[in-house]
């Protein structure tokens, strides 16, 4: 176990969702009606079951057509289901281009306000997305919308899946550790619902059951010498690993009608087989952490990790709450989880607590990083938590 961590911390987090809410029960009803009307009775029964069991109660979408009844929903009624006029990939990317920038801007402004940093203070911008792409991209658009300096260093991370938000945090930590004055703005935006497919296939229906749209952002800066009177998350050692034999278990490919997703039912088992040993290597002899920021890629993943590590319901409550109320928003989700954890810890008046953040993406890739919650004023000897916090910087 290392005595000191790199001098970097998350000082502000912001989140945003689009205005259209998809209630799970209603969405399931409409999709089941479309399947039944096309004669796919087995698929309709399976869809009803998976929508009920996936742990999602509501989520958000940028596409109002997804709230229409089955006969009018272009994402539910393709040729296979007795309809037509399915949105093409080009059309879906047009919606992505229109909707992604204002959503990303909202999350970024909230993160800047939460951190106390001004737009002109930002030295590096990391943008993250795997549900759409265009050039000039989100990074260029945000410079103008947020008033960032035109010389800000830009790092677009694209098509890295659900683990990309945590990968961006690790990258930002390295930038701050190497350049003490760096202030890194991370912005993740994912419009997953644009890729719902009008299909009776189980892979398509599974993906349709729990993905949602959202944006999240954070500011990463130095952990000491900043004068910030805010709570935040200190960032420690990180680890990334490509799980052996898992390349075909999580697949996301560009098709003619959006992106085609395949998620294997073996993913929770793969995580259970490989991740505990990787977490032990990350901790390097440190005690079992109290805080667990788990990306809720699905209810099965959270269930598996809770059982493996003997976690309490409280320790997984933030992950389950985000899954229940927003669904899986791919790379944007982990910062939603950390924002919820931060809110609860601040409300409880929590002392300094160590933790770990985990996310999983195509590969199958496991990303993890040690974190520690630092209450407002705990750096610089102003509270009883100062000694614990100072050990990390």
C-alpha positions as CSV (number, residue, x, y, z in Angstrom):
1,X,0.0,0.0,0.0
2,X,1.3,3.4,-0.9
3,X,1.7,6.1,1.8
4,X,0.8,8.9,-0.6
5,X,-1.6,9.4,-3.5
6,X,-1.2,11.7,-6.5
7,X,-2.2,15.3,-5.8
8,X,-5.5,15.3,-7.7
9,X,-9.2,15.5,-6.7
10,X,-12.7,15.8,-8.2
11,X,-13.9,19.2,-6.9
12,X,-17.2,19.6,-8.7
13,X,-19.8,17.3,-10.4
14,X,-22.8,18.3,-12.6
15,X,-25.5,16.1,-14.2
16,X,-28.3,16.7,-16.7
17,X,-31.0,14.7,-18.4
18,X,-33.2,15.6,-21.4
19,X,-36.9,16.6,-20.8
20,X,-38.7,13.5,-21.9
21,X,-39.3,10.8,-19.3
22,X,-39.8,7.2,-20.1
23,X,-41.7,5.4,-17.4
24,X,-40.7,1.7,-17.4
25,X,-44.2,0.3,-17.0
26,X,-45.6,2.4,-19.9
27,X,-42.6,1.8,-22.2
28,X,-42.9,-2.0,-21.6
29,X,-46.6,-1.9,-22.3
30,X,-46.2,-0.1,-25.7
31,X,-43.3,-2.3,-26.8
32,X,-45.1,-5.5,-25.8
33,X,-48.1,-4.3,-27.8
34,X,-45.9,-3.8,-30.9
35,X,-44.5,-7.3,-30.5
36,X,-47.8,-8.9,-29.9
37,X,-49.4,-7.1,-32.9
38,X,-46.7,-8.5,-35.2
39,X,-47.3,-12.0,-33.9
40,X,-44.1,-12.3,-31.8
41,X,-45.8,-13.6,-28.7
42,X,-42.7,-15.3,-27.2
43,X,-40.7,-12.1,-27.6
44,X,-43.5,-10.1,-26.0
45,X,-43.6,-12.3,-22.9
46,X,-39.8,-12.2,-22.6
47,X,-39.8,-8.4,-23.1
48,X,-42.4,-7.9,-20.3
49,X,-40.3,-10.0,-18.0
50,X,-36.9,-8.3,-18.6
51,X,-38.4,-4.8,-18.4
52,X,-39.8,-5.7,-15.0
53,X,-36.7,-7.4,-13.7
54,X,-33.9,-5.1,-14.9
55,X,-34.0,-2.7,-11.9
56,X,-35.2,0.4,-13.9
57,X,-38.3,2.4,-13.0
58,X,-37.8,5.4,-15.2
59,X,-35.2,7.0,-17.5
60,X,-35.0,9.9,-19.9
61,X,-34.7,10.4,-23.7
62,X,-34.0,13.2,-26.1
63,X,-36.4,11.6,-28.6
64,X,-40.1,12.5,-28.0
65,X,-41.2,9.9,-30.6
66,X,-40.2,7.2,-28.0
67,X,-43.1,8.3,-25.9
68,X,-45.7,7.7,-28.7
69,X,-48.0,4.8,-28.8
70,X,-46.7,1.7,-30.5
71,X,-48.3,2.2,-33.8
72,X,-46.7,5.7,-34.1
73,X,-43.3,5.0,-32.6
74,X,-40.7,4.6,-35.4
75,X,-38.3,3.0,-33.0
76,X,-40.7,0.2,-32.1
77,X,-42.3,-0.6,-35.5
78,X,-39.9,-1.7,-38.2
79,X,-40.6,-4.1,-41.1
80,X,-40.2,-7.1,-38.8
81,X,-42.9,-5.7,-36.5
82,X,-45.4,-4.7,-39.2
83,X,-44.3,-1.1,-39.6
84,X,-41.7,0.8,-41.6
85,X,-39.9,4.2,-41.8
86,X,-37.3,3.2,-39.2
87,X,-34.9,6.1,-38.4
88,X,-31.6,5.7,-40.3
89,X,-28.2,6.0,-38.6
90,X,-27.9,9.4,-40.4
91,X,-31.2,10.6,-38.9
92,X,-30.3,9.4,-35.5
93,X,-26.9,11.2,-35.7
94,X,-28.7,14.3,-36.7
95,X,-30.8,14.1,-33.4
96,X,-27.6,13.4,-31.5
97,X,-25.9,16.5,-32.9
98,X,-28.8,18.7,-32.0
99,X,-29.4,17.3,-28.5
100,X,-25.9,16.5,-27.2
101,X,-24.4,19.9,-27.0
102,X,-27.1,21.7,-24.8
103,X,-27.2,18.7,-22.5
104,X,-23.4,18.5,-22.2
105,X,-23.3,22.3,-21.6
106,X,-25.9,22.1,-18.8
107,X,-23.9,19.4,-17.0
108,X,-20.6,21.2,-17.5
109,X,-22.0,24.5,-16.1
110,X,-23.2,22.7,-13.0
111,X,-19.8,21.1,-12.5
112,X,-18.0,24.4,-12.9
113,X,-20.3,26.0,-10.4
114,X,-20.0,23.1,-7.9
115,X,-16.2,23.3,-8.2
116,X,-15.8,27.0,-7.9
117,X,-13.7,27.1,-11.1
118,X,-14.4,29.7,-13.8
119,X,-14.5,28.7,-17.5
120,X,-11.3,30.6,-18.2
121,X,-9.5,28.5,-15.5
122,X,-9.9,25.3,-17.4
123,X,-6.7,24.1,-19.0
124,X,-7.8,20.7,-20.4
125,X,-11.1,19.5,-21.8
126,X,-11.9,15.8,-22.0
127,X,-15.2,14.9,-23.9
128,X,-16.6,11.4,-23.7
129,X,-19.3,9.8,-25.8
130,X,-20.0,6.5,-27.6
131,X,-23.6,7.1,-28.9
132,X,-22.8,9.6,-31.6
133,X,-20.1,11.3,-33.5
134,X,-19.6,14.3,-35.8
135,X,-16.9,16.8,-36.6
136,X,-16.2,19.5,-35.5
137,X,-17.2,17.6,-32.4
138,X,-18.6,18.2,-28.9
139,X,-15.2,19.4,-27.7
140,X,-15.1,22.3,-30.2
141,X,-18.7,23.2,-29.6
142,X,-18.3,23.4,-25.8
143,X,-15.4,25.9,-26.1
144,X,-17.8,28.4,-27.6
145,X,-20.8,27.6,-25.5
146,X,-19.0,27.6,-22.2
147,X,-16.5,30.4,-23.0
148,X,-13.4,28.2,-22.6
149,X,-10.1,29.5,-23.9
150,X,-9.5,28.6,-27.5
151,X,-6.1,27.2,-26.4
152,X,-7.6,24.7,-24.0
153,X,-6.1,21.2,-24.6
154,X,-8.8,18.9,-26.0
155,X,-9.0,15.1,-25.6
156,X,-12.1,13.5,-27.2
157,X,-12.7,9.9,-26.0
158,X,-15.1,8.2,-28.3
159,X,-16.6,4.7,-28.6
160,X,-15.1,3.4,-25.3
161,X,-18.4,2.4,-23.9
162,X,-19.6,2.5,-20.3
163,X,-16.1,2.5,-18.8
164,X,-15.0,5.7,-20.6
165,X,-16.2,8.1,-17.9
166,X,-13.8,6.5,-15.4
167,X,-11.1,6.3,-18.0
168,X,-11.4,10.0,-18.4
169,X,-11.1,10.5,-14.6
170,X,-7.9,8.5,-14.6
171,X,-6.5,10.5,-17.5
172,X,-7.4,13.8,-15.8
173,X,-5.7,12.6,-12.6
174,X,-2.5,12.0,-14.6
175,X,-2.7,15.4,-16.2
176,X,-3.1,17.1,-12.8
177,X,-0.4,15.0,-11.2
178,X,2.0,16.0,-14.0
179,X,1.0,19.7,-14.2
180,X,0.1,21.0,-10.8
181,X,-1.8,24.0,-12.1
182,X,-4.0,22.0,-14.5
183,X,-7.8,22.2,-14.2
184,X,-9.5,19.5,-16.2
185,X,-13.1,19.6,-17.2
186,X,-14.6,16.2,-18.1
187,X,-17.9,16.1,-20.0
188,X,-19.7,12.9,-20.8
189,X,-22.9,12.8,-22.9
190,X,-24.7,9.7,-24.0
191,X,-28.0,9.5,-26.0
192,X,-28.4,5.7,-25.7
193,X,-32.1,5.6,-26.5
194,X,-31.5,6.8,-30.1
195,X,-30.3,3.3,-30.8
196,X,-33.4,1.4,-29.7
197,X,-34.1,-1.1,-32.5
198,X,-37.5,-2.2,-33.8
199,X,-36.7,-5.9,-33.4
200,X,-38.0,-9.0,-31.7
201,X,-34.4,-10.3,-31.0
202,X,-33.6,-10.7,-27.4
203,X,-30.3,-8.7,-27.6
204,X,-32.2,-5.7,-29.0
205,X,-35.0,-6.0,-26.4
206,X,-32.5,-6.4,-23.6
207,X,-30.7,-3.2,-24.7
208,X,-34.1,-1.4,-25.0
209,X,-35.0,-2.3,-21.4
210,X,-32.6,-0.2,-19.4
211,X,-30.5,2.3,-21.3
212,X,-31.3,6.0,-20.9
213,X,-29.9,9.4,-21.9
214,X,-27.9,11.8,-19.8
215,X,-24.9,14.0,-19.4
216,X,-22.4,14.4,-16.5
217,X,-19.4,16.5,-15.9
218,X,-16.7,17.1,-13.3
219,X,-13.7,19.3,-12.6
220,X,-10.4,17.6,-11.6
221,X,-7.7,19.8,-10.1
222,X,-5.0,19.7,-7.4
223,X,-6.0,18.3,-4.1
224,X,-3.8,20.6,-2.0
225,X,-2.9,24.3,-2.1
226,X,-6.2,25.3,-3.8
227,X,-7.9,27.1,-1.0
228,X,-11.2,25.4,-1.9
229,X,-13.7,25.1,0.9
230,X,-15.6,22.3,-0.7
231,X,-16.1,18.6,-0.3
232,X,-14.7,16.4,-3.1
233,X,-13.2,13.0,-4.0
234,X,-9.5,12.5,-3.8
235,X,-8.1,10.3,-6.6
236,X,-5.6,7.6,-6.0
237,X,-4.1,4.6,-7.8
238,X,-6.0,3.3,-10.9
239,X,-6.0,0.0,-12.7
240,X,-7.3,-1.1,-16.0
241,X,-7.6,-4.7,-17.2
242,X,-8.9,-6.5,-20.3
243,X,-10.7,-9.6,-19.1
244,X,-9.3,-12.7,-20.8
245,X,-11.6,-14.3,-23.4
246,X,-14.2,-11.6,-23.2
247,X,-13.9,-9.9,-26.6
248,X,-17.3,-11.1,-27.9
249,X,-19.3,-10.6,-24.7
250,X,-20.0,-6.9,-25.2
251,X,-20.3,-5.6,-28.8
252,X,-21.4,-2.2,-30.2
253,X,-21.3,-1.8,-33.9
254,X,-22.6,0.8,-36.4
255,X,-25.6,-0.5,-38.4
256,X,-27.8,1.1,-41.0
257,X,-30.5,1.9,-38.4
258,X,-28.4,3.1,-35.5
259,X,-25.8,1.2,-33.4
260,X,-26.3,-2.5,-32.9
261,X,-25.7,-3.7,-29.3
262,X,-24.9,-7.2,-28.0
263,X,-24.6,-7.8,-24.3
264,X,-23.8,-11.4,-23.1
265,X,-25.6,-12.8,-20.1
266,X,-22.2,-14.1,-19.1
267,X,-20.9,-10.6,-18.2
268,X,-21.8,-10.7,-14.5
269,X,-20.1,-14.1,-14.2
270,X,-17.0,-12.8,-16.0
271,X,-16.8,-9.9,-13.7
272,X,-17.2,-12.2,-10.7
273,X,-14.4,-14.5,-12.0
274,X,-11.8,-11.8,-12.6
275,X,-12.6,-8.5,-10.9
276,X,-12.0,-9.5,-7.2
277,X,-8.4,-10.3,-7.8
278,X,-7.9,-7.1,-9.7
279,X,-9.5,-5.0,-6.9
280,X,-7.1,-6.7,-4.5
281,X,-4.1,-5.7,-6.7
282,X,-5.5,-2.2,-6.8
283,X,-5.8,-2.0,-3.0
284,X,-2.4,-3.4,-2.5
285,X,-3.0,-4.4,1.1
286,X,-5.2,-1.5,2.1
287,X,-8.2,-2.3,4.2
288,X,-11.5,-3.0,2.5
289,X,-12.9,0.4,1.5
290,X,-16.2,1.8,2.9
291,X,-17.3,3.6,-0.3
292,X,-18.2,1.7,-3.5
293,X,-19.1,3.7,-6.6
294,X,-20.1,0.9,-9.0
295,X,-21.3,1.6,-12.5
296,X,-24.7,0.0,-12.7
297,X,-24.3,-1.5,-16.1
298,X,-27.2,-3.8,-15.2
299,X,-28.8,-5.1,-12.0
300,X,-26.9,-8.3,-12.3
301,X,-23.5,-6.6,-12.2
302,X,-24.4,-4.8,-8.9
303,X,-25.8,-8.0,-7.5
304,X,-22.6,-9.9,-8.3
305,X,-20.3,-7.3,-6.8
306,X,-22.4,-6.9,-3.7
307,X,-22.3,-10.6,-3.0
308,X,-18.6,-11.0,-3.9
309,X,-17.4,-8.2,-1.6
310,X,-20.0,-8.6,1.1
311,X,-21.3,-5.1,0.7
312,X,-24.3,-3.8,2.6
313,X,-27.4,-2.4,0.8
314,X,-26.3,1.0,1.9
315,X,-23.0,0.6,0.1
316,X,-24.7,-0.2,-3.2
317,X,-27.6,2.2,-2.7
318,X,-26.2,5.0,-4.9
319,X,-25.7,2.6,-7.8
320,X,-29.1,1.1,-7.5
321,X,-30.8,4.5,-7.1
322,X,-29.2,5.8,-10.3
323,X,-30.2,2.6,-12.2
324,X,-33.7,2.8,-10.9
325,X,-34.3,6.5,-11.7
326,X,-32.1,7.0,-14.8
327,X,-31.2,3.6,-16.3
328,X,-27.7,2.9,-17.7
329,X,-26.4,6.1,-19.4
330,X,-23.2,4.5,-20.5
331,X,-20.1,6.6,-19.8
332,X,-22.1,9.4,-18.0
333,X,-23.5,7.0,-15.4
334,X,-20.6,6.8,-12.9
335,X,-20.5,10.5,-12.2
336,X,-24.3,10.3,-11.5
337,X,-23.4,7.6,-8.9
338,X,-20.6,9.7,-7.4
339,X,-22.8,12.8,-7.3
340,X,-25.5,10.8,-5.4
341,X,-22.8,9.5,-3.0
342,X,-21.4,13.0,-2.5
343,X,-24.9,14.4,-1.7
344,X,-25.7,11.7,0.9
345,X,-22.2,12.0,2.5
346,X,-22.6,15.7,2.8
347,X,-26.1,15.4,4.3
348,X,-24.8,13.0,6.9
349,X,-21.9,15.2,7.8
350,X,-19.6,12.3,7.0
351,X,-16.0,12.2,8.0
352,X,-13.2,11.3,5.6
353,X,-13.9,7.9,4.0
354,X,-11.9,5.8,1.5
355,X,-13.5,4.0,-1.4
356,X,-13.2,2.5,-4.9
357,X,-14.9,3.3,-8.2
358,X,-15.5,0.6,-10.8
359,X,-16.8,0.6,-14.3
360,X,-17.0,-1.9,-17.2
361,X,-17.0,-1.5,-20.9
362,X,-16.4,-3.3,-24.2
363,X,-13.4,-5.6,-24.2
364,X,-14.6,-6.6,-21.6
365,X,-12.6,-3.8,-19.9
366,X,-12.6,-3.2,-16.2
367,X,-11.6,0.3,-15.0
368,X,-11.1,1.0,-11.3
369,X,-9.6,3.8,-9.2
370,X,-9.2,4.4,-5.5
371,X,-11.2,7.4,-4.2
372,X,-11.6,9.1,-0.9
373,X,-14.3,11.4,0.2
374,X,-12.9,14.6,1.7
375,X,-15.3,16.8,3.6
376,X,-15.3,20.6,3.1
377,X,-12.3,22.1,4.8
378,X,-10.6,18.8,5.6
379,X,-7.4,19.8,3.7
380,X,-5.1,22.3,5.3
381,X,-5.7,21.3,8.9
382,X,-9.1,22.9,9.4
383,X,-11.1,19.9,10.6
384,X,-10.5,16.7,12.6
385,X,-10.3,14.9,9.2
386,X,-7.2,16.8,8.1
387,X,-4.6,14.2,9.1
388,X,-6.5,11.4,7.2
389,X,-6.9,13.6,4.1
390,X,-3.3,14.9,4.2
391,X,-2.1,11.3,4.0
392,X,-3.4,11.2,0.4
393,X,-1.7,14.3,-1.0
